[in-house]
Every structure is written in structure tokens, then in C-alpha cells.
Amino acid sequence: MNGWFLTAGVTAAVVAAVHMIAGGRDVVRPLLLGDVPAEPRRVLHAVWHMVSADLLLAAAALIWLSVSDRPGGDAMAWFIAAHFMAYSVVFLVVTLAASWSKPLLRLPQWILLLPVAVLAAVGAV
């Protein structure tokens, strides 16, 4: 059993739960009730659901990797680590591009995503 992958998977599952609960309340509800035209609003809503599925699948894959001795697991772990690193970088770039005070805390999703990337990478080493 790889404890790093298990920890990464559980962390990813928590990230998915936070995304679905807090994101639904803080992002999706205002989006659906806002004045955004119907087509972009529905596309953004679908993207939110795609990210929900993506986060859940990544969590499941990492937990599966923690108990599996199948070849290629490290490649999958590196892919998931890169995936979460990319998510983190996107949130950091978008946050820092805005001229907000305390920008690192305005879109704190990177704080949840980066540990999954690090834990998955450490498990793959």
C-alpha cells in the first residue's frame, strides 16, 4: 500500500466535496441566477460539473493506486500530479492577474489543489 497515494486520494476527495458544496453555493447559484446570457451560463454550468467529475475520478484513481501494484501506476500518478499542478497554476495566474488586495486568498482553490499534486508526485517517486 502506498500511503502517499492514499493521502493524495483522500485529499482529492475532500477537494471534490468542497468544490461541489461550496462551489455550488458560492459560484453556481449566483451564476444561474445572474444576467449572463443562457448559452454561456449553461456552458459554464456544464464546465463546473465536468470539474466535479474530474476531481472525483482523480480521487478514485489515487485511492486505487494506493492499493494497486499494477504497472504504469507511477505514470498515472505523475499525470494526476501534473493535472492538479496545472489547476493550481491556473488559479494562481488568474488570481495574480487581477488587481485585488490579498490576491492569494481571493481564489484560494490553489491551496486545496496544490497538496494533491505534491502528494501524488511524492508517491510516484
C-alpha positions as CSV (number, residue, x, y, z in Angstrom):
1,M,0.0,0.0,0.0
2,N,1.3,3.4,-0.9
3,G,0.4,5.8,1.9
4,W,1.2,8.9,-0.3
5,F,-1.3,7.9,-2.9
6,L,-3.9,7.2,-0.3
7,T,-3.3,10.6,1.4
8,A,-3.4,12.2,-2.1
9,G,-6.7,10.4,-2.9
10,V,-8.4,11.3,0.3
11,T,-7.3,14.9,0.0
12,A,-8.6,14.9,-3.6
13,A,-11.9,13.6,-2.4
14,V,-12.1,16.4,0.2
15,V,-11.3,18.9,-2.6
16,A,-14.1,17.4,-4.7
17,A,-16.5,17.7,-1.8
18,V,-15.5,21.3,-1.1
19,H,-15.8,22.1,-4.8
20,M,-19.3,20.6,-5.1
21,I,-20.7,22.0,-1.8
22,A,-19.0,25.5,-1.6
23,G,-18.7,25.9,-5.4
24,G,-22.4,25.1,-5.8
25,R,-23.3,27.7,-3.2
26,D,-20.8,30.4,-4.0
27,V,-20.3,30.1,-7.7
28,V,-23.1,28.1,-9.4
29,R,-26.1,29.5,-7.7
30,P,-25.1,33.2,-8.4
31,L,-24.2,32.2,-12.0
32,L,-27.5,30.6,-12.7
33,L,-29.4,33.5,-11.1
34,G,-27.3,36.1,-12.9
35,D,-27.8,38.1,-16.0
36,V,-25.4,36.1,-18.1
37,P,-27.0,35.0,-21.4
38,A,-28.4,31.5,-21.4
39,E,-25.9,29.7,-23.6
40,P,-22.7,30.9,-21.8
41,R,-24.4,30.3,-18.5
42,R,-25.2,26.7,-19.4
43,V,-21.7,26.1,-20.7
44,L,-20.1,27.4,-17.5
45,H,-22.5,25.3,-15.5
46,A,-21.5,22.2,-17.6
47,V,-17.8,23.0,-17.0
48,W,-18.4,23.2,-13.3
49,H,-20.0,19.7,-13.4
50,M,-17.1,18.5,-15.6
51,V,-14.6,19.6,-13.0
52,S,-16.7,17.9,-10.3
53,A,-16.4,14.6,-12.2
54,D,-12.7,15.2,-12.9
55,L,-12.0,15.7,-9.2
56,L,-13.9,12.6,-8.2
57,L,-12.3,10.5,-10.8
58,A,-8.8,11.7,-9.8
59,A,-9.6,10.9,-6.2
60,A,-10.8,7.4,-7.1
61,A,-7.7,6.8,-9.3
62,L,-5.3,7.9,-6.5
63,I,-7.1,5.7,-3.9
64,W,-7.0,2.8,-6.4
65,L,-3.2,3.4,-7.0
66,S,-2.7,3.3,-3.2
67,V,-3.8,-0.4,-3.1
68,S,-2.7,-1.5,-6.6
69,D,0.6,-2.9,-7.7
70,R,-0.2,-2.6,-11.4
71,P,2.5,-1.5,-13.9
72,G,2.0,2.0,-15.1
73,G,0.7,3.3,-11.8
74,D,3.5,5.8,-11.5
75,A,2.8,7.2,-14.9
76,M,-0.9,7.7,-13.9
77,A,0.2,9.3,-10.6
78,W,2.6,11.7,-12.5
79,F,-0.3,12.6,-14.8
80,I,-2.6,13.3,-11.9
81,A,0.1,15.3,-10.2
82,A,0.6,17.4,-13.4
83,H,-3.1,17.8,-13.7
84,F,-3.5,19.2,-10.2
85,M,-0.4,21.3,-10.6
86,A,-2.0,22.8,-13.8
87,Y,-5.2,23.5,-11.9
88,S,-3.2,25.2,-9.2
89,V,-1.2,27.3,-11.6
90,V,-4.4,28.4,-13.5
91,F,-5.9,29.7,-10.2
92,L,-2.7,31.4,-9.2
93,V,-2.3,33.1,-12.5
94,V,-5.9,34.3,-12.7
95,T,-5.7,35.5,-9.1
96,L,-2.5,37.3,-9.5
97,A,-3.6,38.9,-12.8
98,A,-6.4,40.7,-11.0
99,S,-5.6,43.8,-9.1
100,W,-7.0,42.6,-5.8
101,S,-5.7,43.2,-2.3
102,K,-4.5,39.9,-0.7
103,P,-4.8,38.2,-4.1
104,L,-3.7,34.7,-2.9
105,L,-6.7,34.4,-0.7
106,R,-9.3,35.7,-3.2
107,L,-9.4,32.5,-5.2
108,P,-8.0,30.0,-2.6
109,Q,-8.7,26.9,-4.7
110,W,-4.9,26.6,-5.4
111,I,-4.4,26.0,-1.7
112,L,-6.5,22.8,-1.9
113,L,-5.3,21.6,-5.3
114,L,-1.5,22.0,-4.8
115,P,-1.2,19.5,-1.9
116,V,-2.8,16.8,-4.1
117,A,-0.2,17.5,-6.8
118,V,2.6,17.3,-4.3
119,L,1.4,14.2,-2.6
120,A,0.8,12.3,-5.8
121,A,4.3,13.3,-7.1
122,V,5.9,12.2,-3.9
123,G,4.1,8.9,-4.1
124,A,5.3,8.4,-7.6
125,V,8.9,8.9,-6.7
